[in-house]
Structure formats: C-alpha cells, structure tokens
Amino acid sequence: MSEAKKHPAPVTNPETVPFWEAAKTGKLMIKRCTTCGEAHYFPRSICPFCFSDKTEWEESSGEATIYTYSLMRKSPTGPYAIGYVTLKEGPSLQTNFVDCDLTGLKIGQKVKVVFKPTDGAPLPFFTTT
C-alpha cells in the first residue's frame, strides 16, 4: 500500500494570513490593485505593477490554463510535473500538477486548483479539468 505524498507546511507571515486562512476553506486568493486594476499573485500588500499600497483581497475562480510545464520522469519519489499556469483573472504562477495523467499535459490545457494537506495550511496545486 503506497503512502500519500507528504507536502511541507507553508511558511506564513502576518501579511499572508488571509491567504492561508482562505486556503483552509478551499479558496485561492489573489490581490488586486485598486489604483491600476491589475491582479497579482503571490498576494502582497504592494502592487508589483505600479507600487501602490492600495490592494484588496479577491477570491480567484481557481481556473487556469497551462502556460508551460516540465515533466520530470526520473526522480527518487517518482515522476512529477511543474510549470506555470495563467489564472482566469490574469496572474501567472508556478505550480505542481497533481492527481492527473502527467503524460497528457498540454500547453493551453485547462486546469483547476486543488488543495493538498500539510501540517499547517493546505497548499494549492493544479489538476486537469
């Protein structure tokens, strides 16, 4: 019987508490700047586009498209895939792909967020739809 993969607990700080609290309820949060209107990920209080401190939390749909990926076939823990996805709301983020046929991944493919448990807050990953 194989054991479920154990993911490391995320390191949190006061600025990211709302992100990790939402993750516990299965919600992926992003930040949106109210000055320039751009959404960004990883959520931080300063907009990376215009450097405004006027940002608000926003729930992402969790829907994304694969921008690029790499499949690692030879690993002591077995094959895995990492890559970048572009959220429906605009931001791109680096992620791992889980719970899917890794050999079937394609650039442009639709994926959705899934959360995997840790000893702390759950971590967001993506799987095929």
Contacts in CASP RR format, 6 or more apart in sequence:
PFRMAT RR
TARGET T0000
AUTHOR 0000-0000-0000
METHOD contacts of the structure
MODEL  1
MSEAKKHPAPVTNPETVPFWEAAKTGKLMIKRCTTCGEAHYFPRSICPFC
FSDKTEWEESSGEATIYTYSLMRKSPTGPYAIGYVTLKEGPSLQTNFVDC
DLTGLKIGQKVKVVFKPTDGAPLPFFTTT
5 77 0 8 1.000
5 116 0 8 1.000
6 118 0 8 1.000
7 116 0 8 1.000
7 117 0 8 1.000
7 118 0 8 1.000
7 123 0 8 1.000
8 118 0 8 1.000
9 118 0 8 1.000
9 119 0 8 1.000
9 120 0 8 1.000
9 121 0 8 1.000
10 20 0 8 1.000
10 118 0 8 1.000
10 120 0 8 1.000
10 121 0 8 1.000
10 123 0 8 1.000
12 20 0 8 1.000
12 121 0 8 1.000
15 44 0 8 1.000
15 45 0 8 1.000
16 42 0 8 1.000
16 43 0 8 1.000
18 29 0 8 1.000
18 43 0 8 1.000
18 57 0 8 1.000
19 29 0 8 1.000
19 42 0 8 1.000
19 43 0 8 1.000
19 57 0 8 1.000
20 121 0 8 1.000
21 121 0 8 1.000
22 28 0 8 1.000
22 29 0 8 1.000
22 57 0 8 1.000
22 59 0 8 1.000
23 29 0 8 1.000
23 115 0 8 1.000
23 121 0 8 1.000
23 122 0 8 1.000
23 123 0 8 1.000
23 124 0 8 1.000
24 121 0 8 1.000
24 122 0 8 1.000
26 115 0 8 1.000
26 122 0 8 1.000
27 59 0 8 1.000
27 60 0 8 1.000
28 59 0 8 1.000
28 60 0 8 1.000
28 62 0 8 1.000
28 113 0 8 1.000
28 124 0 8 1.000
29 43 0 8 1.000
29 57 0 8 1.000
29 58 0 8 1.000
29 59 0 8 1.000
29 60 0 8 1.000
30 39 0 8 1.000
30 40 0 8 1.000
30 41 0 8 1.000
30 43 0 8 1.000
30 57 0 8 1.000
30 58 0 8 1.000
30 59 0 8 1.000
30 60 0 8 1.000
30 87 0 8 1.000
30 89 0 8 1.000
30 91 0 8 1.000
31 39 0 8 1.000
31 40 0 8 1.000
31 41 0 8 1.000
31 43 0 8 1.000
31 44 0 8 1.000
31 45 0 8 1.000
31 47 0 8 1.000
31 55 0 8 1.000
31 56 0 8 1.000
31 57 0 8 1.000
31 58 0 8 1.000
32 38 0 8 1.000
32 39 0 8 1.000
32 40 0 8 1.000
32 55 0 8 1.000
32 56 0 8 1.000
32 58 0 8 1.000
33 39 0 8 1.000
33 40 0 8 1.000
33 47 0 8 1.000
33 49 0 8 1.000
33 50 0 8 1.000
33 52 0 8 1.000
33 54 0 8 1.000
33 55 0 8 1.000
34 52 0 8 1.000
34 54 0 8 1.000
34 55 0 8 1.000
34 56 0 8 1.000
35 47 0 8 1.000
35 50 0 8 1.000
35 52 0 8 1.000
35 54 0 8 1.000
36 47 0 8 1.000
36 49 0 8 1.000
36 50 0 8 1.000
36 52 0 8 1.000
38 47 0 8 1.000
38 49 0 8 1.000
38 50 0 8 1.000
39 58 0 8 1.000
39 87 0 8 1.000
39 89 0 8 1.000
39 90 0 8 1.000
39 91 0 8 1.000
40 47 0 8 1.000
40 48 0 8 1.000
40 49 0 8 1.000
40 55 0 8 1.000
40 91 0 8 1.000
41 60 0 8 1.000
41 87 0 8 1.000
41 91 0 8 1.000
41 92 0 8 1.000
41 93 0 8 1.000
42 93 0 8 1.000
43 55 0 8 1.000
43 57 0 8 1.000
44 55 0 8 1.000
45 53 0 8 1.000
45 55 0 8 1.000
46 52 0 8 1.000
46 53 0 8 1.000
46 55 0 8 1.000
47 53 0 8 1.000
47 54 0 8 1.000
47 55 0 8 1.000
58 89 0 8 1.000
60 87 0 8 1.000
60 88 0 8 1.000
60 89 0 8 1.000
60 113 0 8 1.000
61 87 0 8 1.000
61 88 0 8 1.000
61 89 0 8 1.000
62 87 0 8 1.000
62 88 0 8 1.000
62 112 0 8 1.000
62 113 0 8 1.000
63 87 0 8 1.000
63 88 0 8 1.000
63 110 0 8 1.000
63 111 0 8 1.000
63 112 0 8 1.000
63 113 0 8 1.000
63 129 0 8 1.000
64 85 0 8 1.000
64 86 0 8 1.000
64 87 0 8 1.000
64 88 0 8 1.000
64 110 0 8 1.000
64 111 0 8 1.000
64 112 0 8 1.000
64 113 0 8 1.000
64 126 0 8 1.000
65 85 0 8 1.000
65 86 0 8 1.000
65 108 0 8 1.000
65 109 0 8 1.000
65 110 0 8 1.000
65 111 0 8 1.000
66 83 0 8 1.000
66 84 0 8 1.000
66 85 0 8 1.000
66 105 0 8 1.000
66 106 0 8 1.000
66 107 0 8 1.000
66 108 0 8 1.000
66 109 0 8 1.000
66 111 0 8 1.000
67 83 0 8 1.000
67 84 0 8 1.000
67 85 0 8 1.000
67 86 0 8 1.000
67 92 0 8 1.000
67 107 0 8 1.000
67 108 0 8 1.000
68 83 0 8 1.000
68 84 0 8 1.000
68 107 0 8 1.000
69 81 0 8 1.000
69 82 0 8 1.000
69 83 0 8 1.000
69 84 0 8 1.000
69 97 0 8 1.000
69 105 0 8 1.000
69 107 0 8 1.000
70 81 0 8 1.000
70 82 0 8 1.000
70 83 0 8 1.000
71 79 0 8 1.000
71 80 0 8 1.000
71 81 0 8 1.000
71 102 0 8 1.000
71 103 0 8 1.000
71 105 0 8 1.000
72 79 0 8 1.000
72 80 0 8 1.000
72 81 0 8 1.000
72 82 0 8 1.000
73 79 0 8 1.000
79 102 0 8 1.000
80 96 0 8 1.000
80 97 0 8 1.000
80 102 0 8 1.000
81 96 0 8 1.000
81 97 0 8 1.000
81 102 0 8 1.000
81 105 0 8 1.000
82 94 0 8 1.000
82 95 0 8 1.000
82 96 0 8 1.000
82 97 0 8 1.000
83 94 0 8 1.000
83 95 0 8 1.000
83 96 0 8 1.000
83 97 0 8 1.000
84 92 0 8 1.000
84 93 0 8 1.000
84 94 0 8 1.000
84 95 0 8 1.000
85 92 0 8 1.000
85 93 0 8 1.000
85 95 0 8 1.000
85 111 0 8 1.000
85 126 0 8 1.000
86 92 0 8 1.000
87 93 0 8 1.000
95 124 0 8 1.000
95 125 0 8 1.000
95 126 0 8 1.000
96 125 0 8 1.000
96 126 0 8 1.000
97 105 0 8 1.000
97 111 0 8 1.000
97 125 0 8 1.000
97 126 0 8 1.000
97 127 0 8 1.000
97 128 0 8 1.000
98 114 0 8 1.000
98 116 0 8 1.000
98 125 0 8 1.000
98 126 0 8 1.000
98 127 0 8 1.000
99 114 0 8 1.000
99 127 0 8 1.000
100 127 0 8 1.000
100 128 0 8 1.000
101 128 0 8 1.000
104 128 0 8 1.000
105 128 0 8 1.000
109 128 0 8 1.000
110 128 0 8 1.000
110 129 0 8 1.000
111 126 0 8 1.000
111 127 0 8 1.000
111 128 0 8 1.000
111 129 0 8 1.000
112 126 0 8 1.000
112 127 0 8 1.000
112 129 0 8 1.000
113 124 0 8 1.000
113 125 0 8 1.000
113 126 0 8 1.000
114 124 0 8 1.000
114 125 0 8 1.000
114 126 0 8 1.000
114 127 0 8 1.000
115 122 0 8 1.000
115 123 0 8 1.000
115 124 0 8 1.000
115 125 0 8 1.000
116 122 0 8 1.000
116 123 0 8 1.000
116 125 0 8 1.000
END
